[in-house]
């Protein structure tokens, strides 16, 4: 996303930040872009109508349509691995829960039902499981490690990467879907947030709140500075991006 126009709009660019193409011109706040598994469509949330609503844009035709405009929240969408359905947080029942809808916007299933706030769904590679963030234990969590977890992303190699508050700043961790000890991937580099895996499940990209002179290195993993604005989603056709600075972390071992 980019706010150079005074609004938050979504752009598509090459992995290095060049050839930036605007995908929205809502003159409002557009955020949380998610490219479909086949790379032909993108989901995003926009506030252009006042309340947050979910939109679907066809990247081939350029046509955009509302996918969910229910009363209250329509946020945090995630594609199922086959691209036929979408999970998102709705508050139509009063409390924010995660629902599954088809590409016509019809509700197929309520996936969570709890007094807590459930957000940020991410599906396993086979589509049979879903990671999500909930405050049902008192603060937003994905695991019981750390006091604040958010932004899970499930790799096709069956590893989950996420953001966790660590000693006053946000850092990137990975964890096995079956649990166990998380592995910390960033440290002493400011706030590191919104990680997302590349299509092959090895490198991932995230954004850092700093503006360093050169890209950092961490435990043998090379981080390449990407000179564009944004919190990203990687796909075969490029990166959707926003503010402020991104790093592509090349993980040397699939065990990460």
For each residue, the residues with C-beta under 8 A, 3 or more apart:
1: 8 9 10 11 30 31 33 229 230 231 240 241 242 243
2: 5 8 9 10 11 20 229 230 241 242 243
3: 6 7 8 9 229 242 243
4: 229
5: 2 9 27
6: 3
7: 3 26 27 28 29 30
8: 1 2 3 28 29 30 31 242
9: 1 2 3 5 22 23 24 25 26 30
10: 1 2 22 23 24 30 31 33 42 44 240 242
11: 1 2 20 21 22 23 230 240 241
12: 20 21 23 42 59 237 238 239 240
13: 16 17 18 19 20 21 228 238 239 241
14: 17 18 19 238 239
15: 226 234 238 239 248
16: 13 226 227 228
17: 13 14 20 226 227 228 239 241
18: 13 14
19: 13 14
20: 2 11 12 13 17 228
21: 11 12 13
22: 9 10 11 25
23: 9 10 11 12 33 42 44 57 59 240
24: 9 10 30 44 46 57 64
25: 9 22
26: 7 9 29 30 46 47 48
27: 5 7 48
28: 7 8 46 47 48
29: 7 8 26 46 47 48
30: 1 7 8 9 10 24 26 33 44 45 46 47 48
31: 1 8 10 44 45 46 242
32: 43 44 45 75 76 77
33: 1 10 23 30 42 43 44 233 240
34: 42 43 44 77 78 79 233
35: 39 41 42 59 233 235 237 240
36: 39 40 41 42 43 79 83
37: 79 81 82 83
38: 41 83
39: 35 36 59 235 236 237
40: 36 58 59 60
41: 35 36 38 56 57 58 59 83
42: 10 12 23 33 34 35 36 56 57 59 240
43: 32 33 34 36 54 55 56 67 77 79 86
44: 10 23 24 30 31 32 33 34 54 55 57 77
45: 30 31 32 52 53 54 55 74 75 76 77
46: 24 26 28 29 30 31 49 52 53 55
47: 26 28 29 30 50 51 52 53
48: 26 27 28 29 30
49: 46 53 69
50: 47
51: 47 69 71 72 74
52: 45 46 47 73 74 75
53: 45 46 47 49 66 68 69 74
54: 43 44 45 66 67 68 69 74 75 77 86 88
55: 43 44 45 46 64 65 66 67
56: 41 42 43 64 65 66 67 103
57: 23 24 41 42 44 62 63 64
58: 40 41 61 62 63 64
59: 12 23 35 39 40 41 42 62 237
60: 40
61: 58
62: 57 58 59
63: 57 58
64: 24 55 56 57 58
65: 55 56
66: 53 54 55 56 69 105
67: 43 54 55 56 77 86 101 103 105
68: 53 54 74 88 90 101 105
69: 49 51 53 54 66 74
70: 74 90 92
71: 51 91 92
72: 51 90 91 92 96
73: 52 89 90 91 96
74: 45 51 52 53 54 68 69 70 88 89 90
75: 32 45 52 54 88 89 119
76: 32 45 88 89 119 120 121
77: 32 34 43 44 45 54 67 86 87 88
78: 34 86 87 88 120 121 122 123
79: 34 36 37 43 83 85 86 123
80: 83 84 85 86 87 100 123 127
81: 37 123 124 125 126 127
82: 37 85 127
83: 36 37 38 41 79 80
84: 80 102 103
85: 79 80 82 100 101 102 103 108
86: 43 54 67 77 78 79 80 100 101 102 103
87: 77 78 80 98 99 100 101 111 121 123 130
88: 54 68 74 75 76 77 78 98 99 101 121
89: 73 74 75 76 96 97 98 99 118 119 121
90: 68 70 72 73 74 93 96 97 98 99 107
91: 71 72 73 94 95 96 97
92: 70 71 72
93: 90 97 110
94: 91
95: 91 114 115 116 117
96: 72 73 89 90 91 117 118 119
97: 89 90 91 93 110 111 112 113 114 118
98: 87 88 89 90 110 111 112 118 119 121 130 132
99: 87 88 89 90 107 108 109 110 111
100: 80 85 86 87 107 108 109 110 111
101: 67 68 85 86 87 88 105 106 107 108
102: 84 85 86 105 106 108
103: 56 67 84 85 86
104:
105: 66 67 68 101 102
106: 101 102
107: 90 99 100 101 110
108: 85 99 100 101 102
109: 99 100
110: 93 97 98 99 100 107 113
111: 87 97 98 99 100 121 130
112: 97 98 118 132 134
113: 97 110
114: 95 97 118 134 136
115: 95 136
116: 95 134 135 136 137
117: 95 96 134 135 140
118: 89 96 97 98 112 114 132 133 134 136
119: 75 76 89 96 98 132 133 134 140
120: 76 78 132 133 150 151 152
121: 76 78 87 88 89 98 111 130 131 132
122: 78 130 131 132 152 153 154 160
123: 78 79 80 81 87 127 129 130 131 154
124: 81 127 128 129 130 131 154 158 177
125: 81 154 155 156 157 158
126: 81 129
127: 80 81 82 123 124
128: 124
129: 123 124 126 177
130: 87 98 111 121 122 123 124
131: 121 122 123 124 142 152 154 160 177
132: 98 112 118 119 120 121 122 142 152
133: 118 119 120 140 141 142 149 150 151 152
134: 112 114 116 117 118 119 137 140 141
135: 116 117 138 139 140 141
136: 114 115 116 118
137: 116 134 141 144
138: 135
139: 135 147 148
140: 117 119 133 134 135 148 149 150
141: 133 134 135 137 144 146 148 149
142: 131 132 133 149 150 152 160 162 164 175
143: 146 149 162 175 179 182
144: 137 141
145: 149 164 173 175 181 182
146: 141 143 149 164 165 166 173 182
147: 139 165
148: 139 140 141 164 165
149: 133 140 141 142 143 145 146 152 162 163 164 165
150: 120 133 140 142 162 163 164 193
151: 120 133 162 163 193 194 195
152: 120 122 131 132 133 142 149 160 161 162
153: 122 160 161 162 195 196 197 204
154: 122 123 124 125 131 158 159 160 177 197
155: 125 158 159 160 161 197 201 204
156: 125 197 199 200 201
157: 125 201 202 254
158: 124 125 154 155 177
159: 154 155 174 175 176 177 201 254 256
160: 122 131 142 152 153 154 155 174 175 176 177
161: 152 153 155 172 173 174 185 195 196 197 204
162: 142 143 149 150 151 152 153 172 173 174 175 195
163: 149 150 151 170 171 172 173 192 193 194 195 206
164: 142 145 146 148 149 150 170 171 173 182
165: 146 147 148 149 168 169 170
166: 146 169 170 171 184 187
167:
168: 165
169: 165 166 190 191 192
170: 163 164 165 166 191 192 193
171: 163 164 166 184 185 186 187 189 192
172: 161 162 163 184 185 186 192 193 195 206 249
173: 145 146 161 162 163 164 182 183 184 185
174: 159 160 161 162 182 183 185 256
175: 142 143 145 159 160 162 179 180 181 182 183
176: 159 160 179 180
177: 124 129 131 154 158 159 160
178:
179: 143 175 176
180: 175 176
181: 145 175
182: 143 145 146 164 173 174 175
183: 173 174 175 256
184: 166 171 172 173 187
185: 161 171 172 173 174 218 219 221 249 256
186: 171 172 189 192 206 218
187: 166 171 184 218
188:
189: 171 186 192 208 210 216 218
190: 169 208 209 210
191: 169 170 208 209 210
192: 163 169 170 171 172 186 189 195 206 207 208 247
193: 150 151 163 170 172 206 207 208 209 231
194: 151 163 206 207 231 232
195: 151 153 161 162 163 172 192 204 205 206
196: 153 161 204 205 206 232 233 234
197: 153 154 155 156 161 201 202 203 204 234
198: 201 202 203 204 205 234 248
199: 156 234 235 236
200: 156 203
201: 155 156 157 159 197 198 254
202: 157 197 198 250 251 254
203: 197 198 200 248 249 250 251
204: 153 155 161 195 196 197 198 234 248 249 251
205: 195 196 198 226 232 234 239 246 247 248 249
206: 163 172 186 192 193 194 195 196 232 246 247 249
207: 192 193 194 230 231 232 242 243 244 245 246 247
208: 189 190 191 192 193 212 244 245 246 247
209: 190 191 193 244 245
210: 189 190 191 245
211: 244 245
212: 208 215 216 225
213:
214: 225
215: 212 222 223 224 225 247
216: 189 212 223 247
217: 220 221 222 223
218: 185 186 187 189 221 223 249
219: 185
220: 217 252
221: 185 217 218 249 250 251 252
222: 215 217 249 250
223: 215 216 217 218 247 248 249 250
224: 215 247 248 250
225: 212 214 215 245 246 247
226: 15 16 17 205 232 239 245 246 247 248
227: 16 17
228: 13 16 17 20 239 241 246
229: 1 2 3 4 241 242 243 244 245
230: 1 2 11 207 239 240 241 242 243 244 246
231: 1 193 194 207 241 242 243 246
232: 194 196 205 206 207 226 239 240 241 242 246
233: 33 34 35 196 239 240
234: 15 196 197 198 199 204 205 239
235: 35 39 199 238 239
236: 39 199
237: 12 35 39 59
238: 12 13 14 15 235
239: 12 13 14 15 17 205 226 228 230 232 233 234 235 246
240: 1 10 11 12 23 33 35 42 230 232 233
241: 1 2 11 13 17 228 229 230 231 232 246
242: 1 2 3 8 10 31 207 229 230 231 232
243: 1 2 3 207 229 230 231
244: 207 208 209 211 229 230
245: 207 208 209 210 211 225 226 229
246: 205 206 207 208 225 226 228 230 231 232 239 241
247: 192 205 206 207 208 215 216 223 224 225 226
248: 15 198 203 204 205 223 224 226
249: 172 185 203 204 205 206 218 221 222 223
250: 202 203 221 222 223 224
251: 202 203 204 221 254 256
252: 220 221 256
253: 256
254: 157 159 201 202 251
255:
256: 159 174 183 185 251 252 253
